[in-house]
Structures are given as structure tokens and as C-alpha cells.
């Protein structure tokens, strides 16, 4: 049985990933790592062990790994794209210096490491249509710079030291559980809250701006499936394109209108978010993930919309 440490367990993806891993591997085998001021609450705290695990403190990570017999680390610690632009030094400290610390612990303790990359690693020179697995990556944001470095550093530790490193390039992740926290694709979560509350949505992204998106259940499935994949099949490791759906604001709006006919939206473009969005792919080619570890998403846009609206109605009633 695996013993897993999720670093960043109270974040947007980490909180749901921790619970999904506990369902699969048992509550006692999945440790929720957190930083001071972001302690687990509610079911996340009550369902299994939790411990302070700050990526900037390598001895702390090593001690936690020893104490719980950790063999697999999900490193979800990062600042999201918009926040990283306002705090670039902190974004590097967490995203890269922190990753280095984790990889060193993994090298010494023989742990596997999952550190997600992102569509933010691409840039304006990258082909936007069916973005290849192997292509030019020249991002113009600190978030993107850290994600490209994440892939390269993880590959380096795999090749030089034999550390089992793996990652996916997450599209925008949409969830009804955890509120977004400063990402360019956050509008695609916010819009559902406004629809359920019966409020007009003010969209910060320009009409026609397509970006890859993924529903949280598929994002969690991809993260776990890749870590369970046969390493002999993996030609790539860091990081795999994974695609589920691609749309602009007008498309998600029309999807919601099918379920909430009176829903209204207008545009008030945020220059920073729009600038970032225009450097990202319209749609990624994920055939390598499909061939090397059988990746296949479950949700399309309309299935996600139905589920998001239903789940948010239940959530907001409480």
C-alpha cells in the first residue's frame, strides 16, 4: 500500500485530490500537508492525518517523509497565474526552490513525485491550434516560467538520479467545491456561481478567447492515473498535454443558458488576464497521454455544466 504526502492539500486542486486519494488508498495512507495559516478544516482535517509541510523548509519535508514512511509525493504548492505576476519572487521561491527541496528529499528517500505543469508554460510563439506535446515553450509570465522550469528540473532528476517524476499540463480546472484563487481561467468557475444566484456575470475575458479547460473529476483522475501508469510505457514524463474541452466565454455562456434561460452576461475585459490568456493554447493535442497511459476524459462542456449547476444549487442552499 502506498503512503502519500499531498503538499498544498488545502489549495484549489490539492483539497479535492487529497480526499480522492483517501478514497482509493485509505484515509491513514494519505497525509495532508499544509503551511501555517492554511490548516485543513472540516472533513479534510477529520478524515486523515495532516502535518505542516512547507516546501521552502527541506528538513521539514524530510522529517515528514520519514515519520509517515512516504513513498509518493503530490507537490501541489504554487501561486496561480495572476497572483504570481504580482509576487514573482515568491512564485519562484515556492514553485522552483520548493520543487528542488522536494526532489532532493525524493532522491534520498526514493519517493515518486507528481508536480503539475500547466498550459501557462506555453507562450505566444507556441502553435495555438492542436498544440503539440513537444513544441516551443517561451512563456511571458512568471507563472509560465516556473512551469517550464518545473518540467525541465523534474526531467533532469529522473534522468540523472532515477527519481520517478511525472506531471500533466493542466488546463483551466473547473470545480464546484473549492473557490478559485487567482487564475486566468477562474472566470469559468465564477460564471456558474453567478448563474445559480441569478445574477448578471461580468466577464473579464474577451469574446472568442478560447482556452483548454477540464472538470475537476477528470483532473483528479488524470493525476492519479498517471502516477499509477506502467513506467515502461512512458516515453514522456513531464509534462503531458491533457485535453478535455476548449471554449471561449460566449460558448460557456450559451451552455449555461440552455439550463438557465434568463442568465445574463456582459464583458468588461481585465487587461492582465486577457494578455495572459492570449499567450495560451486554444486547444492542446493530447495523443501522447492517450497512447502512453490511456488518458480519456469523461466530461464534455454540457455534461459539466449540468453537474456544476446541480451541485452548486445544493451547496449554496446550505
N, C-alpha and C positions, 0 to 999 in steps of 0.2 A: 504493500500500500504506500502511495506517495505521501510525503509530508511537504506541504506547500506553504510558502510565505507570499502573501499579496501585499506589496508595498504600495501605498496610496489607496488603501482599502476604503476610504471614505469619500473618494472622488466620484466623478460622474460615471465612469465605467467600472472603477475598482469596487465600488459598493455592491453592484449587481453581480460582478464577476465572483466576488468572494462568496456570495450566497449560492450561486450556481455551482461553484466548485465544492462547497459543503454538501450540496445535494448529491453530488456524484461520488465524492471521496470520503464523506463522513465529516461531521462538524469538528471533531477533535483533530483532524488531519489538515485543517486549513486555518492558518494563523493570519489574523487581520492586522497588518502593520499600519501604523499611523504616526503623525507628527503632533507635537504639542499644539493644542488649540484646535485640533481636528479629530478628537477622540470618537470612536464608534458610539452610536446611540441605538436605542431600541433593539430590534431583532438582530441587527448586525453585532451588537455587543453581547446579547444574551445567548446567541446560538453557538458560539465557539470562542476559542482563545483569541485574545488581542494583546498587542505589545507595541511599545514605541519602537519605530524602525525608521530613522531619519537617514536618507541616502547620503547626506553630507557627513555622516558620522560612521566611518568604516568599521571601527571597533564595535559599535552598537550592532551593525548588521552581522558581523562575525559572531558576536555573542548570542544573538537571537537564533542564528543558523545552528550553532552548537546546542543551545538549550532545547530546541524543538526537533533536532535531527532533520533539518530541512534539506530536501534534495531538489526542489524545484522552486524558482523564484519568478513571480509575475511582477515585473517592475513597472508600475503604472504611474509613477511620480513624474509630473511635468506641469508646466504652465501652458495654458491654451493660447491659441494664436494671437488674439487681440491683447490679452494680458501680457504676453511675452514681449510685445512691441513696446509696452510702457516700462517693462522691467527686464531689459535684455541680459544684464549681468546675472540676475537671479535665475533667469531661464537657462542660461548656460551652466550655472552652478548646480542646479537641480538636474537638468537634462543630461549633461555630459560629465561633469565632475562626479555627480552622483552615480551615473552609469559605470564609470571607471571603478568606483569603490565596489559596486556590486559585482562587476566582472572579476575583480581581484579576489573577492570572497568566494565567488563561484569557482575560480581556478584552484584555489586552495582546498575548498570543501567538496569539489566535484558535484556542483549543482548545475542543473539546466536553467536557462534564463530566457524569459519572454519579455521583450521590451518593445512596445508598439511603435511603429513608424506612422506615417500619415501622408495623405495627398498633399499636405503642406510642404513636403520635401521636393515637390516639382516647382518649376518656375515658368516664366513667360516663353522661354525657348523650347520647352518640352512640347511635343505634339499633344494637342488638346483632345483630339478625337481618337478613341481606342488607344489611349496612352500605353506604350509597350511596357513590359516588365523591366527590360533593360534599356534605358534611354538616358538622355541628358537630364541632369538634376542640378539646376542652378537657381535655388530659391532666393527671393528678395526679402525675406523676413527672418528674424532671429529664430522664430519657431521652426521654420523650414530648415535653417542652417543646423539646428540641433538635431532634427530628424534625420537629415542626410548623414551627419556625423554618427548618430546612433547606429545606423545601418553599417557604416564602414567599420566602426570600432567593434561592433558585435561580430562582424565577419572576421576581423583581424584576430580576435580572441578564439574564434572557432578554428581558424587555420593554423595559428601559431601554437596555441595551448590545448586545443581539443575541447574547449568549452562548448557545450551543446546550446548554442544560441539560436533563437528563432524569432521572427516577427512578421506581422502583417502591416500593410499600409492602410490604416483606417480611413474610410471616407467620413463624411459628417455622420455622427451617431445620434439617432433619434430615440428618445426614451420617455415614458410617462412616469418613471419612478423618481429619477434624480434630476433636479433643475440644472440647466446648462450653466457654465461658469466662465464665459469669456471667449467663446469660439466664433469663427466667422460663419459657420453653418448653424449657429444657435437659433436663427430665425425659424428654421424648420421644426424646432421644438416649440418655441414661443407661440407660433401661429395656432397650434392646437389648443393651447390654454385659452387664447382669446376666443376661439370658436365655441368652446364649451361654455365660457362665461357670457356669450352673446355680445361680445364687444368687437368694435372695428379694430382690425390689425393694421399697424403702420409698419410696412416692410422696409428694412434697411438695405436690401439688395435689389439692384435694378432688374426690371423685367427682362427675361431672356438669358439671365446669367445661370447657366447650367452648372451643377456640381454633383459629384457622386455622393450618395447617401446610403445609409444602412440602418435597419431597425435593430435595436439593442439585442433581441434574442439571437439574431444572426451574427452580430458582432461577438457575442459571448461564445457561440458555437464555433466560430472561426478560430478564436483564441485557444479554445480547449482542443479542438480537432487537430490544429497544427502541432501542439505540444504532444499529442498522442500519436502523431504520424510516424510511420516507419522511416527512420533516418536514411536508410539505404535508397529510398525513393526521392529524397530531396536533392535536387540539383541546385536550387536556390535555398537561402535560409533567411536573409534579412534584406529587404522585407518583401513579402508577397503582395502584389496587387490583389485586392478582393473587391468585387463589384456586385451590387445588388440592384440599385436603381439610380437613375440620373434624371434630374429635373431642375427647372427654374422656378421662381416664386409663383408665376402665373399657373403652372401646372399643379403644384400642390394646393393652390387656392381652389382651382376647379375640382380637384379631388375632394376637398372638404365640402365644397358647395353641393356635391352630389348627396351628401349626408346631412348638411346644414344649409338649406336653400337660402336663408336670409343672411348668411355670413357676408361681411363686407371687408375689403382690404384696399388700402391706398399706399402709394410709395413715398418714402422720404429717405433718400439714399444716404447711408453713412459712408463718407469718402474713404475712411481707412478700411472698413470691411469690404467695400466694393473693390478697392485697389488690390486687396489680398485675394479676393475671390477670382478676379480676372487672371491671376497667375496660376490658378489651379486647373486641373483637367476638367473637361466636360464629362468624360467617361473613360474609365480605365479598361484595358484588356487584361482579364484575369485568367487566361487559359493555363498559365503555369500552375497556379494554385489548384485549378480543376484537375490537371493532369498529375501533379506530384503528390497531392494529398486529398483528392476527391472533394474539394470545396464546391458547395452548391447552396445558394441562399434559399430560404423558404418564403420570404415575404416580398411581394411587389408593392407598388405605391398604394393601390386601392385596398389591398388586404391590411397594410399597415395603418392606413387612415381609419378604417373601420375599427380596428383594435385600439388604436390610440384614443379615439373619441370615446369609445365604450369604457375603457379603463380610467380615463381622466374624469368622466362623469361620476364614476364610483368614488374616485379619490377626492374630488372636490366637494362631494356631499358630506364627507366625514368632518 
